[in-house]
Structures are given as structure tokens and as C-alpha cells.
């Protein structure tokens, strides 16, 4: 669907003059830098951390663009995907006036950001099999509906949303459609990044925290039209990604082959975990997963959760979440960790 971003944008931002850092005015890498009030004598560490980092992460974005098959101008990098989520609210949602549509059960930060920005949430639950209901979603939307969040593969259920349903919504939803692909590396379906040129109202989020094993660096990616990415860049903090993070991720990018091995191993361990859990009579249901975790139903989720903690095995108790009654969310671990989990399950079940 063709969406006029200016009409969605909060009106006062149309006249916003963004903060300009010293690195905005001169982006070269060579020279005598006397413009940013930095310490000219170096850092107290062995590394050179006394200079401010590139505020737009240009070199890193070029490397990411090659891997993702897009243009660097279509990439926003944030302090985790949570920063991109919050910036979307700040850019497009007028407090106390606009609304966003969420599809529970889903990632909790969408609602947290909505609440902190005083934005109405319209919840359209997924089906009991954790799929979209496109007609109900569109029926809930109106002229103040600015953003629709679709988590696919979904958290906490782990399944991929039907691609045709997402396309249907992209063609008809009056605002921005955010597709959160934090777990896309573990799915058999390709990323929707390939559809950016066709859908100017699409924004795709991904992360380095899962398959890449870089969770502590807190680097999230958002992919969209250069126009929408430009808006996020306009309102973000000037140096939102540290130089250390940029350098570390840039050095990691050539190791895509190692990441593929990580993914393959996680998928193998996911299959093993699923097969072993199926053998246990007290496992009531294992939901299909396109992610690096399984949503597992047990007779008494609270008892199993607390019992596993006593055995020093930590999972997530999702039993209070819609459609997840009696369910634990279990991340796929190493073979040794899986054996520890299975032994703990047996002990708790017979205690």
C-alpha cells in the first residue's frame, strides 16, 4: 500500500531541526580533529576510544547491506531492536490521539513502548494456532492507526506467520507495517527484506543477538525505505551505537560461514530437544517452531517452572499469556544443556 509518511508523521517533527554533531559536519577519517571537545591525548585503555564514533555507522551499514542484499540507505542501526521500536512511536504516534495494533501473544516491548509514549493499543489476538486474522486487523484500523506490529517468527509461540496474510496487510493497512524478524535465521522462509522495494510501508527488524551470538553488544537492525530510515536517523541520539560495537560487528561480518554453522547446529539441537520431549508422558503439547526455542505445554506450568529453577535450569513461564496456558518457553541449548533440562524435567515430574 502506498503510504504518505509525511501524513503519518507527528506534525511538529516536520519542522524539527535535528541535532548536528561534529561528525555530521565533517565525516572524513583524516585530519586534525579539534571540533568535538575530545581528549587529544588518547584513551585510558589500550584501545583508541577517545574519538566519537560515526553517528550513522556508514562502514558497518555497507557491510551489512552486502549480506542482506539491500542498500545501506535502507538500514537503521539501533541499541537493540527496542530503540527502533521506540523511535517509531516517537516519530509517528501522537500521544493520546493515535493508536497501534498489536497481535497478542507477541513480543512485550511493543506494548511497553506504546504505554510509555501514551499511545492507544488495539489488540487483535492471533488465532489459537497463532496465526493472523487479517480481516479483523483491518476492521480495527482507522485514520489514527499508525503502526501494525507483526512478529514472525512469533515470540512466544515460535511459528512463522503465513506470508500471504502479511502481503494482504501490506497492501491494505493504512499505516506502517513492522515485521519483526528477530528469529528469521532459524526459519525456512526468506526475509521480507526482499520486498522492501515493493512495499514502501514495510519496515523489517532483525538482530545480531540470536544467530550471530552478539546479544551483549545490543545491535538491532531496521530495514525500510530510505525516506523512513531518514526519519529515524533524524530523531535518534547522535551517537547511539558505540565505536566498540561498530568495530566488533564489522569484524564479525566476514564470519557468515561460522554463523551458518551455528544455525545448523541450533536446528539440529531443536530437533533433538523436540524428539526427547515427545517421549515424556507429562509433556502435553509441543508447538511447532521456526525459532530457536520451543513452546511446551505441561500439566502444571508453575510447579514445573519452580521445580526447574530448584534444579538450576532456567526457562520462561508463559502460562499467563494468551493461548499459552500451561506453557513453558524453552530456548534451544547445547546437547549438554538439553540433557540437564531433561534430567531436571524427570526429577520434577516425579517429585
Order of alpha helices (4+ residues) and beta strands (2+ residues): alpha-alpha-alpha-beta-alpha-beta-alpha-beta-alpha-beta-alpha-beta-beta-beta-alpha-alpha-alpha-beta-beta-alpha-beta-beta-alpha
